[in-house]
Amino acid sequence: MIYPSIDKLLNQVGSKYLLVNVVSKRAKELQDKKNFQMKENEYKSTKEIGRALEEISNELIHLN
């Protein structure tokens, strides 16, 4: 099973389009700047896209 669940993420974000845009921007930021919202050992994923999804799931990224 993929973590975090797409259903949970869509409840927080609202649309797939917005989710893809936010995750891609955050993943690029993680790759370039390495400014993590959580400690590196707290992430389940080792890749930037998975880590960006986890940050949204844990409500560390707020969309206005």
All heavy atoms as a GROMACS GRO file, in nm:
protein
  524
    1MET      N    1   0.083  -0.118   0.000
    1MET     CA    2   0.000   0.000   0.000
    1MET      C    3   0.088   0.124   0.000
    1MET      O    4   0.189   0.131   0.068
    1MET     CB    5  -0.090  -0.002   0.123
    1MET     CG    6  -0.190   0.108   0.126
    1MET     SD    7  -0.308   0.076   0.257
    1MET     CE    8  -0.344   0.242   0.301
    2ILE      N    9   0.048   0.223  -0.076
    2ILE     CA   10   0.124   0.347  -0.087
    2ILE      C   11   0.093   0.436   0.032
    2ILE      O   12  -0.022   0.449   0.072
    2ILE     CB   13   0.090   0.420  -0.218
    2ILE    CG1   14   0.129   0.332  -0.337
    2ILE    CG2   15   0.158   0.554  -0.225
    2ILE    CD1   16   0.085   0.389  -0.470
    3TYR      N   17   0.197   0.492   0.089
    3TYR     CA   18   0.179   0.585   0.200
    3TYR      C   19   0.225   0.722   0.155
    3TYR      O   20   0.330   0.732   0.094
    3TYR     CB   21   0.260   0.542   0.322
    3TYR     CG   22   0.246   0.638   0.436
    3TYR    CD1   23   0.136   0.630   0.520
    3TYR    CD2   24   0.338   0.739   0.457
    3TYR    CE1   25   0.120   0.720   0.624
    3TYR    CE2   26   0.322   0.829   0.560
    3TYR     CZ   27   0.214   0.819   0.644
    3TYR     OH   28   0.197   0.908   0.746
    4PRO      N   29   0.158   0.824   0.184
    4PRO     CA   30   0.025   0.836   0.243
    4PRO      C   31  -0.083   0.811   0.140
    4PRO      O   32  -0.061   0.821   0.020
    4PRO     CB   33   0.021   0.980   0.293
    4PRO     CG   34   0.119   1.053   0.211
    4PRO     CD   35   0.223   0.953   0.169
    5SER      N   36  -0.201   0.784   0.188
    5SER     CA   37  -0.315   0.751   0.103
    5SER      C   38  -0.358   0.872   0.019
    5SER      O   39  -0.365   0.984   0.069
    5SER     CB   40  -0.432   0.706   0.191
    5SER     OG   41  -0.551   0.704   0.117
    6ILE      N   42  -0.387   0.847  -0.108
    6ILE     CA   43  -0.431   0.955  -0.197
    6ILE      C   44  -0.563   1.015  -0.148
    6ILE      O   45  -0.586   1.135  -0.162
    6ILE     CB   46  -0.441   0.906  -0.344
    6ILE    CG1   47  -0.471   1.021  -0.440
    6ILE    CG2   48  -0.546   0.800  -0.358
    6ILE    CD1   49  -0.357   1.112  -0.465
    7ASP      N   50  -0.648   0.932  -0.089
    7ASP     CA   51  -0.776   0.982  -0.038
    7ASP      C   52  -0.755   1.082   0.074
    7ASP      O   53  -0.821   1.186   0.079
    7ASP     CB   54  -0.863   0.866   0.010
    7ASP     CG   55  -0.903   0.773  -0.103
    7ASP    OD1   56  -0.921   0.822  -0.216
    7ASP    OD2   57  -0.914   0.652  -0.078
    8LYS      N   58  -0.664   1.052   0.164
    8LYS     CA   59  -0.635   1.144   0.276
    8LYS      C   60  -0.576   1.274   0.223
    8LYS      O   61  -0.613   1.383   0.267
    8LYS     CB   62  -0.539   1.078   0.374
    8LYS     CG   63  -0.504   1.167   0.491
    8LYS     CD   64  -0.408   1.100   0.586
    8LYS     CE   65  -0.374   1.196   0.699
    8LYS     NZ   66  -0.275   1.140   0.790
    9LEU      N   67  -0.487   1.264   0.126
    9LEU     CA   68  -0.425   1.383   0.070
    9LEU      C   69  -0.527   1.471  -0.002
    9LEU      O   70  -0.523   1.593   0.010
    9LEU     CB   71  -0.312   1.344  -0.025
    9LEU     CG   72  -0.190   1.280   0.042
    9LEU    CD1   73  -0.098   1.223  -0.063
    9LEU    CD2   74  -0.118   1.380   0.130
   10LEU      N   75  -0.617   1.409  -0.076
   10LEU     CA   76  -0.718   1.487  -0.149
   10LEU      C   77  -0.816   1.555  -0.054
   10LEU      O   78  -0.869   1.661  -0.086
   10LEU     CB   79  -0.792   1.400  -0.250
   10LEU     CG   80  -0.711   1.364  -0.374
   10LEU    CD1   81  -0.791   1.271  -0.464
   10LEU    CD2   82  -0.668   1.488  -0.450
   11ASN      N   83  -0.840   1.496   0.063
   11ASN     CA   84  -0.924   1.561   0.163
   11ASN      C   85  -0.857   1.689   0.215
   11ASN      O   86  -0.923   1.786   0.248
   11ASN     CB   87  -0.953   1.468   0.280
   11ASN     CG   88  -1.055   1.364   0.245
   11ASN    OD1   89  -1.135   1.381   0.154
   11ASN    ND2   90  -1.052   1.253   0.316
   12GLN      N   91  -0.724   1.688   0.221
   12GLN     CA   92  -0.651   1.804   0.271
   12GLN      C   93  -0.630   1.910   0.163
   12GLN      O   94  -0.634   2.029   0.191
   12GLN     CB   95  -0.514   1.761   0.326
   12GLN     CG   96  -0.525   1.677   0.451
   12GLN     CD   97  -0.390   1.628   0.497
   12GLN    OE1   98  -0.308   1.588   0.416
   12GLN    NE2   99  -0.368   1.632   0.626
   13VAL      N  100  -0.606   1.866   0.041
   13VAL     CA  101  -0.570   1.959  -0.066
   13VAL      C  102  -0.691   2.002  -0.147
   13VAL      O  103  -0.707   2.120  -0.175
   13VAL     CB  104  -0.462   1.896  -0.159
   13VAL    CG1  105  -0.431   1.986  -0.275
   13VAL    CG2  106  -0.337   1.865  -0.079
   14GLY      N  107  -0.774   1.911  -0.187
   14GLY     CA  108  -0.895   1.948  -0.260
   14GLY      C  109  -0.898   1.903  -0.404
   14GLY      O  110  -1.002   1.866  -0.454
   15SER      N  111  -0.785   1.908  -0.475
   15SER     CA  112  -0.785   1.864  -0.615
   15SER      C  113  -0.652   1.798  -0.648
   15SER      O  114  -0.548   1.829  -0.591
   15SER     CB  115  -0.809   1.981  -0.710
   15SER     OG  116  -0.694   2.062  -0.720
   16LYS      N  117  -0.658   1.706  -0.743
   16LYS     CA  118  -0.538   1.635  -0.786
   16LYS      C  119  -0.439   1.730  -0.851
   16LYS      O  120  -0.319   1.718  -0.835
   16LYS     CB  121  -0.574   1.522  -0.882
   16LYS     CG  122  -0.647   1.408  -0.817
   16LYS     CD  123  -0.681   1.301  -0.920
   16LYS     CE  124  -0.763   1.190  -0.856
   16LYS     NZ  125  -0.799   1.088  -0.954
   17TYR      N  126  -0.491   1.826  -0.927
   17TYR     CA  127  -0.406   1.922  -0.996
   17TYR      C  128  -0.322   2.002  -0.896
   17TYR      O  129  -0.201   2.016  -0.911
   17TYR     CB  130  -0.492   2.016  -1.080
   17TYR     CG  131  -0.413   2.123  -1.151
   17TYR    CD1  132  -0.343   2.093  -1.267
   17TYR    CD2  133  -0.408   2.252  -1.102
   17TYR    CE1  134  -0.269   2.190  -1.332
   17TYR    CE2  135  -0.334   2.350  -1.167
   17TYR     CZ  136  -0.265   2.318  -1.282
   17TYR     OH  137  -0.192   2.414  -1.346
   18LEU      N  138  -0.387   2.053  -0.793
   18LEU     CA  139  -0.317   2.130  -0.691
   18LEU      C  140  -0.217   2.042  -0.617
   18LEU      O  141  -0.104   2.084  -0.589
   18LEU     CB  142  -0.416   2.193  -0.594
   18LEU     CG  143  -0.357   2.279  -0.482
   18LEU    CD1  144  -0.278   2.395  -0.539
   18LEU    CD2  145  -0.467   2.330  -0.391
   19LEU      N  146  -0.256   1.918  -0.587
   19LEU     CA  147  -0.167   1.825  -0.517
   19LEU      C  148  -0.040   1.801  -0.597
   19LEU      O  149   0.071   1.808  -0.544
   19LEU     CB  150  -0.239   1.693  -0.491
   19LEU     CG  151  -0.157   1.585  -0.422
   19LEU    CD1  152  -0.115   1.628  -0.282
   19LEU    CD2  153  -0.235   1.455  -0.417
   20VAL      N  154  -0.054   1.776  -0.726
   20VAL     CA  155   0.063   1.751  -0.812
   20VAL      C  156   0.154   1.873  -0.817
   20VAL      O  157   0.276   1.861  -0.808
   20VAL     CB  158   0.018   1.710  -0.954
   20VAL    CG1  159   0.134   1.712  -1.051
   20VAL    CG2  160  -0.048   1.574  -0.950
   21ASN      N  161   0.096   1.991  -0.830
   21ASN     CA  162   0.177   2.113  -0.835
   21ASN      C  163   0.252   2.138  -0.706
   21ASN      O  164   0.372   2.170  -0.707
   21ASN     CB  165   0.089   2.234  -0.869
   21ASN     CG  166   0.057   2.241  -1.014
   21ASN    OD1  167   0.141   2.216  -1.098
   21ASN    ND2  168  -0.066   2.273  -1.045
   22VAL      N  169   0.185   2.123  -0.593
   22VAL     CA  170   0.248   2.148  -0.463
   22VAL      C  171   0.358   2.046  -0.437
   22VAL      O  172   0.469   2.081  -0.394
   22VAL     CB  173   0.143   2.147  -0.350
   22VAL    CG1  174   0.208   2.148  -0.214
   22VAL    CG2  175   0.050   2.266  -0.366
   23VAL      N  176   0.330   1.919  -0.465
   23VAL     CA  177   0.428   1.814  -0.440
   23VAL      C  178   0.550   1.831  -0.530
   23VAL      O  179   0.663   1.816  -0.484
   23VAL     CB  180   0.364   1.674  -0.458
   23VAL    CG1  181   0.469   1.566  -0.462
   23VAL    CG2  182   0.266   1.647  -0.347
   24SER      N  183   0.529   1.866  -0.655
   24SER     CA  184   0.644   1.882  -0.744
   24SER      C  185   0.732   1.999  -0.702
   24SER      O  186   0.855   1.988  -0.703
   24SER     CB  187   0.599   1.898  -0.889
   24SER     OG  188   0.529   2.018  -0.907
   25LYS      N  189   0.671   2.110  -0.662
   25LYS     CA  190   0.750   2.225  -0.616
   25LYS      C  191   0.825   2.193  -0.488
   25LYS      O  192   0.941   2.228  -0.472
   25LYS     CB  193   0.659   2.346  -0.596
   25LYS     CG  194   0.611   2.406  -0.724
   25LYS     CD  195   0.519   2.524  -0.700
   25LYS     CE  196   0.466   2.577  -0.831
   25LYS     NZ  197   0.374   2.690  -0.813
   26ARG      N  198   0.757   2.125  -0.394
   26ARG     CA  199   0.820   2.093  -0.267
   26ARG      C  200   0.932   1.990  -0.286
   26ARG      O  201   1.038   2.000  -0.223
   26ARG     CB  202   0.716   2.041  -0.168
   26ARG     CG  203   0.774   2.004  -0.034
   26ARG     CD  204   0.834   2.124   0.036
   26ARG     NE  205   0.893   2.082   0.161
   26ARG     CZ  206   1.003   2.132   0.213
   26ARG    NH1  207   1.062   2.235   0.155
   26ARG    NH2  208   1.051   2.087   0.325
   27ALA      N  209   0.912   1.892  -0.374
   27ALA     CA  210   1.015   1.792  -0.400
   27ALA      C  211   1.140   1.857  -0.461
   27ALA      O  212   1.253   1.824  -0.423
   27ALA     CB  213   0.962   1.683  -0.492
   28LYS      N  214   1.120   1.950  -0.551
   28LYS     CA  215   1.233   2.022  -0.611
   28LYS      C  216   1.307   2.103  -0.504
   28LYS      O  217   1.430   2.106  -0.501
   28LYS     CB  218   1.180   2.114  -0.722
   28LYS     CG  219   1.283   2.198  -0.788
   28LYS     CD  220   1.357   2.122  -0.893
   28LYS     CE  221   1.443   2.219  -0.972
   28LYS     NZ  222   1.559   2.157  -1.027
   29GLU      N  223   1.230   2.166  -0.415
   29GLU     CA  224   1.289   2.243  -0.306
   29GLU      C  225   1.370   2.152  -0.212
   29GLU      O  226   1.480   2.189  -0.170
   29GLU     CB  227   1.177   2.311  -0.229
   29GLU     CG  228   1.220   2.413  -0.130
   29GLU     CD  229   1.099   2.483  -0.069
   29GLU    OE1  230   1.048   2.577  -0.132
   29GLU    OE2  231   1.055   2.439   0.039
   30LEU      N  232   1.316   2.035  -0.182
   30LEU     CA  233   1.388   1.941  -0.096
   30LEU      C  234   1.518   1.895  -0.162
   30LEU      O  235   1.621   1.882  -0.097
   30LEU     CB  236   1.300   1.818  -0.066
   30LEU     CG  237   1.187   1.839   0.034
   30LEU    CD1  238   1.097   1.717   0.036
   30LEU    CD2  239   1.243   1.867   0.171
   31GLN      N  240   1.511   1.872  -0.292
   31GLN     CA  241   1.629   1.826  -0.365
   31GLN      C  242   1.737   1.934  -0.370
   31GLN      O  243   1.854   1.905  -0.352
   31GLN     CB  244   1.589   1.784  -0.507
   31GLN     CG  245   1.701   1.725  -0.586
   31GLN     CD  246   1.653   1.680  -0.724
   31GLN    OE1  247   1.549   1.723  -0.771
   31GLN    NE2  248   1.730   1.595  -0.786
   32ASP      N  249   1.697   2.056  -0.394
   32ASP     CA  250   1.793   2.165  -0.410
   32ASP      C  251   1.848   2.219  -0.278
   32ASP      O  252   1.967   2.242  -0.265
   32ASP     CB  253   1.731   2.280  -0.489
   32ASP     CG  254   1.702   2.244  -0.634
   32ASP    OD1  255   1.758   2.144  -0.682
   32ASP    OD2  256   1.621   2.315  -0.696
   33LYS      N  257   1.759   2.240  -0.182
   33LYS     CA  258   1.798   2.311  -0.060
   33LYS      C  259   1.812   2.224   0.064
   33LYS      O  260   1.870   2.268   0.163
   33LYS     CB  261   1.695   2.421  -0.030
   33LYS     CG  262   1.688   2.525  -0.140
   33LYS     CD  263   1.586   2.631  -0.109
   33LYS     CE  264   1.575   2.730  -0.224
   33LYS     NZ  265   1.470   2.827  -0.202
   34LYS      N  266   1.759   2.103   0.060
   34LYS     CA  267   1.766   2.009   0.174
   34LYS      C  268   1.710   2.066   0.303
   34LYS      O  269   1.759   2.038   0.412
   34LYS     CB  270   1.911   1.964   0.198
   34LYS     CG  271   1.979   1.904   0.080
   34LYS     CD  272   1.926   1.767   0.048
   34LYS     CE  273   2.010   1.704  -0.063
   34LYS     NZ  274   1.939   1.610  -0.140
   35ASN      N  275   1.606   2.150   0.294
   35ASN     CA  276   1.544   2.204   0.416
   35ASN      C  277   1.420   2.121   0.449
   35ASN      O  278   1.312   2.147   0.404
   35ASN     CB  279   1.510   2.352   0.400
   35ASN     CG  280   1.415   2.381   0.287
   35ASN    OD1  281   1.397   2.298   0.199
   35ASN    ND2  282   1.353   2.496   0.289
   36PHE      N  283   1.440   2.020   0.532
   36PHE     CA  284   1.335   1.926   0.567
   36PHE      C  285   1.248   1.981   0.678
   36PHE      O  286   1.295   2.048   0.769
   36PHE     CB  287   1.396   1.792   0.609
   36PHE     CG  288   1.482   1.730   0.504
   36PHE    CD1  289   1.620   1.727   0.517
   36PHE    CD2  290   1.425   1.675   0.390
   36PHE    CE1  291   1.699   1.669   0.419
   36PHE    CE2  292   1.504   1.617   0.292
   36PHE     CZ  293   1.641   1.614   0.307
   37GLN      N  294   1.118   1.948   0.674
   37GLN     CA  295   1.022   1.989   0.777
   37GLN      C  296   1.028   1.895   0.897
   37GLN      O  297   0.989   1.932   1.006
   37GLN     CB  298   0.880   1.991   0.721
   37GLN     CG  299   0.856   2.093   0.614
   37GLN     CD  300   0.851   2.234   0.670
   37GLN    OE1  301   0.810   2.256   0.782
   37GLN    NE2  302   0.893   2.330   0.590
   38MET      N  303   1.072   1.772   0.875
   38MET     CA  304   1.084   1.672   0.982
   38MET      C  305   1.229   1.626   0.987
   38MET      O  306   1.307   1.656   0.896
   38MET     CB  307   0.993   1.551   0.953
   38MET     CG  308   0.847   1.586   0.934
   38MET     SD  309   0.730   1.449   0.910
   38MET     CE  310   0.810   1.331   0.810
   39LYS      N  311   1.263   1.553   1.091
   39LYS     CA  312   1.396   1.493   1.096
   39LYS      C  313   1.404   1.386   0.988
   39LYS      O  314   1.306   1.320   0.958
   39LYS     CB  315   1.420   1.430   1.233
   39LYS     CG  316   1.424   1.532   1.344
   39LYS     CD  317   1.445   1.464   1.477
   39LYS     CE  318   1.438   1.567   1.587
   39LYS     NZ  319   1.445   1.506   1.720
   40GLU      N  320   1.522   1.370   0.930
   40GLU     CA  321   1.536   1.278   0.817
   40GLU      C  322   1.498   1.134   0.853
   40GLU      O  323   1.448   1.062   0.768
   40GLU     CB  324   1.678   1.284   0.762
   40GLU     CG  325   1.701   1.405   0.676
   40GLU     CD  326   1.826   1.395   0.592
   40GLU    OE1  327   1.831   1.307   0.505
   40GLU    OE2  328   1.918   1.474   0.616
   41ASN      N  329   1.522   1.093   0.976
   41ASN     CA  330   1.489   0.954   1.013
   41ASN      C  331   1.340   0.935   1.041
   41ASN      O  332   1.296   0.823   1.062
   41ASN     CB  333   1.572   0.909   1.133
   41ASN     CG  334   1.550   0.996   1.255
   41ASN    OD1  335   1.482   1.097   1.251
   41ASN    ND2  336   1.610   0.955   1.366
   42GLU      N  337   1.260   1.042   1.043
   42GLU     CA  338   1.116   1.031   1.065
   42GLU      C  339   1.039   1.005   0.935
   42GLU      O  340   0.924   0.964   0.940
   42GLU     CB  341   1.062   1.158   1.131
   42GLU     CG  342   1.112   1.178   1.272
   42GLU     CD  343   1.063   1.309   1.332
   42GLU    OE1  344   1.008   1.393   1.259
   42GLU    OE2  345   1.083   1.325   1.454
   43TYR      N  346   1.100   1.029   0.822
   43TYR     CA  347   1.035   1.004   0.693
   43TYR      C  348   1.032   0.854   0.665
   43TYR      O  349   1.129   0.784   0.691
   43TYR     CB  350   1.110   1.073   0.579
   43TYR     CG  351   1.099   1.223   0.578
   43TYR    CD1  352   1.204   1.302   0.623
   43TYR    CD2  353   0.985   1.285   0.530
   43TYR    CE1  354   1.196   1.440   0.620
   43TYR    CE2  355   0.977   1.424   0.526
   43TYR     CZ  356   1.082   1.499   0.572
   43TYR     OH  357   1.073   1.636   0.568
   44LYS      N  358   0.922   0.806   0.609
   44LYS     CA  359   0.913   0.667   0.566
   44LYS      C  360   0.976   0.650   0.428
   44LYS      O  361   1.030   0.546   0.397
   44LYS     CB  362   0.768   0.620   0.562
   44LYS     CG  363   0.706   0.610   0.700
   44LYS     CD  364   0.566   0.556   0.693
   44LYS     CE  365   0.508   0.548   0.834
   44LYS     NZ  366   0.372   0.492   0.831
   45SER      N  367   0.968   0.755   0.348
   45SER     CA  368   1.020   0.751   0.212
   45SER      C  369   1.163   0.803   0.207
   45SER      O  370   1.201   0.889   0.286
   45SER     CB  371   0.932   0.836   0.121
   45SER     OG  372   0.981   0.833  -0.011
   46THR      N  373   1.239   0.753   0.112
   46THR     CA  374   1.376   0.802   0.094
   46THR      C  375   1.385   0.899  -0.023
   46THR      O  376   1.487   0.964  -0.039
   46THR     CB  377   1.472   0.684   0.068
   46THR    OG1  378   1.426   0.612  -0.047
   46THR    CG2  379   1.477   0.591   0.188
   47LYS      N  380   1.279   0.910  -0.101
   47LYS     CA  381   1.279   0.999  -0.217
   47LYS      C  382   1.205   1.128  -0.187
   47LYS      O  383   1.117   1.132  -0.101
   47LYS     CB  384   1.216   0.928  -0.337
   47LYS     CG  385   1.296   0.806  -0.377
   47LYS     CD  386   1.239   0.741  -0.498
   47LYS     CE  387   1.324   0.620  -0.534
   47LYS     NZ  388   1.274   0.552  -0.652
   48GLU      N  389   1.242   1.233  -0.258
   48GLU     CA  390   1.187   1.366  -0.231
   48GLU      C  391   1.037   1.375  -0.253
   48GLU      O  392   0.966   1.441  -0.177
   48GLU     CB  393   1.260   1.472  -0.314
   48GLU     CG  394   1.398   1.508  -0.265
   48GLU     CD  395   1.504   1.409  -0.306
   48GLU    OE1  396   1.475   1.318  -0.388
   48GLU    OE2  397   1.618   1.421  -0.257
   49ILE      N  398   0.986   1.308  -0.356
   49ILE     CA  399   0.842   1.314  -0.383
   49ILE      C  400   0.764   1.250  -0.268
   49ILE      O  401   0.665   1.305  -0.221
   49ILE     CB  402   0.808   1.247  -0.517
   49ILE    CG1  403   0.863   1.333  -0.631
   49ILE    CG2  404   0.658   1.227  -0.532
   49ILE    CD1  405   0.842   1.278  -0.767
   50GLY      N  406   0.810   1.136  -0.221
   50GLY     CA  407   0.745   1.071  -0.108
   50GLY      C  408   0.753   1.155   0.017
   50GLY      O  409   0.655   1.162   0.094
   51ARG      N  410   0.865   1.220   0.038
   51ARG     CA  411   0.880   1.306   0.155
   51ARG      C  412   0.788   1.427   0.148
   51ARG      O  413   0.730   1.469   0.247
   51ARG     CB  414   1.026   1.350   0.170
   51ARG     CG  415   1.115   1.235   0.213
   51ARG     CD  416   1.258   1.276   0.227
   51ARG     NE  417   1.336   1.165   0.280
   51ARG     CZ  418   1.462   1.174   0.315
   51ARG    NH1  419   1.527   1.289   0.303
   51ARG    NH2  420   1.525   1.069   0.363
   52ALA      N  421   0.771   1.483   0.028
   52ALA     CA  422   0.679   1.596   0.011
   52ALA      C  423   0.535   1.552   0.040
   52ALA      O  424   0.460   1.624   0.105
   52ALA     CB  425   0.691   1.652  -0.130
   53LEU      N  426   0.498   1.433  -0.006
   53LEU     CA  427   0.365   1.380   0.022
   53LEU      C  428   0.346   1.359   0.173
   53LEU      O  429   0.239   1.389   0.227
   53LEU     CB  430   0.343   1.248  -0.052
   53LEU     CG  431   0.327   1.260  -0.204
   53LEU    CD1  432   0.336   1.124  -0.268
   53LEU    CD2  433   0.195   1.328  -0.238
   54GLU      N  434   0.448   1.309   0.240
   54GLU     CA  435   0.439   1.289   0.385
   54GLU      C  436   0.424   1.422   0.458
   54GLU      O  437   0.350   1.430   0.556
   54GLU     CB  438   0.564   1.216   0.436
   54GLU     CG  439   0.568   1.071   0.396
   54GLU     CD  440   0.691   1.001   0.449
   54GLU    OE1  441   0.726   1.019   0.568
   54GLU    OE2  442   0.754   0.927   0.372
   55GLU      N  443   0.493   1.525   0.413
   55GLU     CA  444   0.481   1.656   0.476
   55GLU      C  445   0.338   1.711   0.462
   55GLU      O  446   0.284   1.768   0.557
   55GLU     CB  447   0.582   1.754   0.418
   55GLU     CG  448   0.723   1.724   0.459
   55GLU     CD  449   0.825   1.818   0.398
   55GLU    OE1  450   0.786   1.907   0.320
   55GLU    OE2  451   0.944   1.803   0.431
   56ILE      N  452   0.278   1.692   0.347
   56ILE     CA  453   0.139   1.736   0.328
   56ILE      C  454   0.047   1.653   0.417
   56ILE      O  455  -0.042   1.705   0.482
   56ILE     CB  456   0.098   1.726   0.180
   56ILE    CG1  457   0.175   1.828   0.099
   56ILE    CG2  458  -0.053   1.747   0.164
   56ILE    CD1  459   0.157   1.815  -0.050
   57SER      N  460   0.070   1.523   0.423
   57SER     CA  461  -0.012   1.436   0.505
   57SER      C  462  -0.004   1.473   0.654
   57SER      O  463  -0.105   1.465   0.725
   57SER     CB  464   0.032   1.291   0.486
   57SER     OG  465  -0.039   1.205   0.570
   58ASN      N  466   0.113   1.514   0.698
   58ASN     CA  467   0.132   1.552   0.838
   58ASN      C  468   0.098   1.698   0.864
   58ASN      O  469   0.128   1.751   0.971
   58ASN     CB  470   0.276   1.524   0.881
   58ASN     CG  471   0.307   1.377   0.889
   58ASN    OD1  472   0.219   1.297   0.921
   58ASN    ND2  473   0.428   1.339   0.858
   59GLU      N  474   0.039   1.762   0.763
   59GLU     CA  475  -0.004   1.903   0.772
   59GLU      C  476   0.111   1.999   0.804
   59GLU      O  477   0.092   2.097   0.875
   59GLU     CB  478  -0.118   1.918   0.872
   59GLU     CG  479  -0.239   1.837   0.832
   59GLU     CD  480  -0.355   1.849   0.930
   59GLU    OE1  481  -0.340   1.915   1.035
   59GLU    OE2  482  -0.461   1.792   0.901
   60LEU      N  483   0.228   1.972   0.751
   60LEU     CA  484   0.342   2.061   0.767
   60LEU      C  485   0.348   2.164   0.656
   60LEU      O  486   0.419   2.264   0.669
   60LEU     CB  487   0.472   1.979   0.772
   60LEU     CG  488   0.482   1.882   0.888
   60LEU    CD1  489   0.605   1.793   0.873
   60LEU    CD2  490   0.484   1.956   1.021
   61ILE      N  491   0.276   2.139   0.548
   61ILE     CA  492   0.267   2.234   0.438
   61ILE      C  493   0.122   2.281   0.433
   61ILE      O  494   0.030   2.201   0.419
   61ILE     CB  495   0.308   2.170   0.305
   61ILE    CG1  496   0.454   2.128   0.311
   61ILE    CG2  497   0.283   2.266   0.190
   61ILE    CD1  498   0.502   2.054   0.189
   62HIS      N  499   0.102   2.410   0.447
   62HIS     CA  500  -0.032   2.466   0.448
   62HIS      C  501  -0.061   2.535   0.317
   62HIS      O  502   0.019   2.615   0.269
   62HIS     CB  503  -0.048   2.565   0.564
   62HIS     CG  504  -0.020   2.503   0.696
   62HIS    ND1  505  -0.110   2.421   0.760
   62HIS    CD2  506   0.090   2.508   0.776
   62HIS    CE1  507  -0.058   2.381   0.873
   62HIS    NE2  508   0.063   2.431   0.886
   63LEU      N  509  -0.175   2.506   0.260
   63LEU     CA  510  -0.216   2.565   0.133
   63LEU      C  511  -0.320   2.671   0.160
   63LEU      O  512  -0.419   2.646   0.227
   63LEU     CB  513  -0.273   2.457   0.041
   63LEU     CG  514  -0.182   2.337   0.019
   63LEU    CD1  515  -0.255   2.230  -0.057
   63LEU    CD2  516  -0.056   2.378  -0.051
   64ASN      N  517  -0.297   2.789   0.112
   64ASN     CA  518  -0.392   2.899   0.132
   64ASN      C  519  -0.459   2.937   0.004
   64ASN      O  520  -0.419   2.926  -0.099
   64ASN     CB  521  -0.321   3.020   0.191
   64ASN     CG  522  -0.267   2.991   0.329
   64ASN    OD1  523  -0.324   2.908   0.400
   64ASN    ND2  524  -0.162   3.057   0.366
   0.00000   0.00000   0.00000
